[in-house]
Amino acid sequence: MIDARIRRLSSLAVLMLVAVGCGVTAPMATPPGAIAPAPTPTSVATAAPAATSSASPDASASAGLDLVVDAGLLEVLPPTVGTVAMEGDPTTAASLVANPDLATSASAVAIARYVGPGDSSGDDLAVVSLVRLRPGIFSEPFFDTWRSDYDGSACEVAGGVVGSETVVTIGAATVHVGACVGGATTYHLHRDDDVLVSIIAIGPGKLGEDVIAGLRP
């Protein structure tokens, strides 16, 4: 049971990043690199940074923009949270690099998992997505849409988003926290090194909070 939930959360991480990547540029009916249909973001215009044209890009827009899996991004994560070890997930991350829409906003990605012990009703799981943005991409409207699209995709299979997003301080980080009807929690922060950290976590152990508290500078 726990293996199935790990695969499901890892797949959700891919779907959410594909959906968010498409939200930065023009939405597409079938995003390249998606492993299953993902929701099409609607707030494209407000998500684009001021320096980015709102015109729909053609295939040449992302030509020459490589998106790579960078295991070095994982170095900011705590190697363990309590007794739970961090596991890099290069296979899931690799399924993102063929997405030209995500490549227009990001230069590197990495995905990690924290899997705590438990039975099918009490597993502690967290999937962490790290995305290094290209220069000039980040803006508050961009980040607002990133979180909204990510949470919408994350919570869709669980019955939708519940309640309003909250902003909390965990350690030294300002973190945006969302919740799904089914009990999953999302966490988002933008680091000073222009890396976005997005987490989907389930379970009573609150692994997402512990991961953020243990982030390295």
Residue pairs with C-beta under 8 A, 6 or more apart in sequence:
1 119
1 120
1 123
2 115
2 118
2 120
2 123
2 125
5 120
5 123
5 125
5 202
6 113
6 115
6 125
9 113
9 125
9 127
9 200
9 202
10 89
10 92
10 111
10 113
10 127
11 35
11 36
11 92
12 127
12 153
12 154
12 157
12 200
13 92
13 111
13 127
13 129
13 200
14 34
14 35
14 92
14 95
14 96
15 34
15 35
15 36
15 38
15 153
16 38
16 129
16 149
16 150
16 153
16 154
16 198
16 200
17 96
17 102
17 109
17 129
17 131
17 150
17 198
18 31
18 33
18 34
18 38
18 96
18 99
18 101
18 102
19 31
19 38
19 39
19 40
19 41
19 149
19 150
19 152
19 153
20 41
20 102
20 145
20 146
20 149
20 150
20 153
21 31
21 96
21 99
21 101
21 102
21 103
21 104
21 105
21 106
22 28
22 31
22 38
22 40
22 41
22 101
22 102
23 41
23 43
23 44
23 47
23 145
23 146
23 149
24 44
24 47
24 48
24 101
24 102
24 104
24 105
24 137
24 142
25 44
25 48
25 56
25 57
25 61
25 62
25 101
25 104
25 105
26 44
26 56
26 57
26 101
27 40
27 41
27 42
27 44
28 40
28 101
29 40
30 37
31 38
31 99
31 101
32 98
32 99
32 100
32 101
33 95
33 96
33 97
33 98
33 99
33 102
34 99
35 95
38 153
39 149
39 152
39 153
39 156
41 47
41 145
41 148
41 149
43 145
43 148
43 149
44 54
44 145
45 54
46 141
46 144
46 145
47 141
47 142
47 144
47 145
47 146
48 54
48 141
48 142
49 136
49 137
49 138
49 139
49 141
49 142
50 139
51 136
52 136
52 137
57 104
59 100
61 100
61 104
62 100
62 101
62 103
62 104
65 100
65 103
65 104
65 107
65 134
66 103
66 107
67 96
67 97
67 99
67 102
67 103
67 106
67 107
67 108
67 109
68 97
68 107
68 108
68 109
69 90
69 93
69 94
69 96
69 97
69 108
69 109
69 110
70 108
70 109
70 110
70 132
71 88
71 90
71 110
72 110
73 108
73 109
73 110
73 130
73 132
73 195
74 86
74 88
74 110
74 112
74 130
75 216
76 130
76 191
76 195
76 197
76 215
76 216
76 217
77 86
77 112
77 128
77 130
77 211
77 214
77 215
77 216
78 86
78 210
78 211
78 214
78 215
78 216
79 85
79 86
80 86
81 114
81 207
81 210
81 211
81 214
82 116
82 205
82 210
83 116
84 114
84 115
84 116
84 124
84 205
84 207
85 114
86 112
86 113
86 114
87 112
87 113
87 114
87 115
88 110
88 111
88 112
89 111
89 112
89 113
89 127
90 110
90 111
92 111
93 109
93 110
93 111
96 102
96 109
97 103
97 109
102 109
104 134
105 133
105 134
105 137
105 142
106 131
106 132
106 133
106 134
106 137
107 132
107 133
107 134
108 131
108 132
109 129
109 130
109 131
109 132
110 129
110 130
111 127
111 128
111 129
111 130
112 127
112 128
112 130
113 125
113 126
113 127
113 128
114 124
114 125
114 126
114 128
114 207
114 211
115 123
115 124
115 125
116 123
116 124
116 125
116 203
116 205
116 207
117 124
118 124
118 203
122 203
122 204
123 202
123 203
124 201
124 202
124 203
124 204
124 205
124 207
125 201
125 202
125 203
125 207
126 199
126 200
126 201
126 202
126 207
126 208
126 211
127 199
127 200
127 201
128 197
128 198
128 199
128 211
129 196
129 197
129 198
129 199
130 195
130 196
130 197
131 195
131 196
131 198
132 193
132 194
132 195
133 194
133 195
133 196
135 194
138 190
138 194
143 188
143 190
143 196
146 188
146 196
146 198
147 165
147 176
147 178
147 186
147 188
147 198
150 186
150 188
150 198
151 161
151 165
151 178
151 180
151 186
152 161
154 178
154 180
154 184
154 186
154 200
155 161
155 162
155 178
155 179
155 180
155 181
155 182
155 184
155 186
157 182
158 180
158 181
158 182
158 183
158 184
159 180
159 181
159 182
160 180
160 181
161 178
161 179
161 180
161 181
162 179
162 180
162 181
163 179
165 176
165 177
165 178
166 176
166 177
167 174
167 175
167 176
167 177
168 174
168 175
168 177
169 175
170 209
170 212
170 213
171 212
171 213
171 214
171 215
173 189
173 212
173 215
174 189
175 187
175 188
175 189
175 212
176 187
176 188
176 189
177 185
177 186
177 187
177 188
178 185
178 186
178 188
179 185
179 186
180 186
183 202
184 200
184 201
184 202
185 200
185 201
185 202
185 206
185 208
186 198
186 199
186 200
186 201
186 208
187 197
187 198
187 199
187 201
187 208
187 209
187 212
188 196
188 197
188 198
188 199
189 196
189 197
189 212
190 196
190 197
191 197
191 215
197 212
197 215
199 208
199 211
199 212
200 208
201 207
201 208
201 211
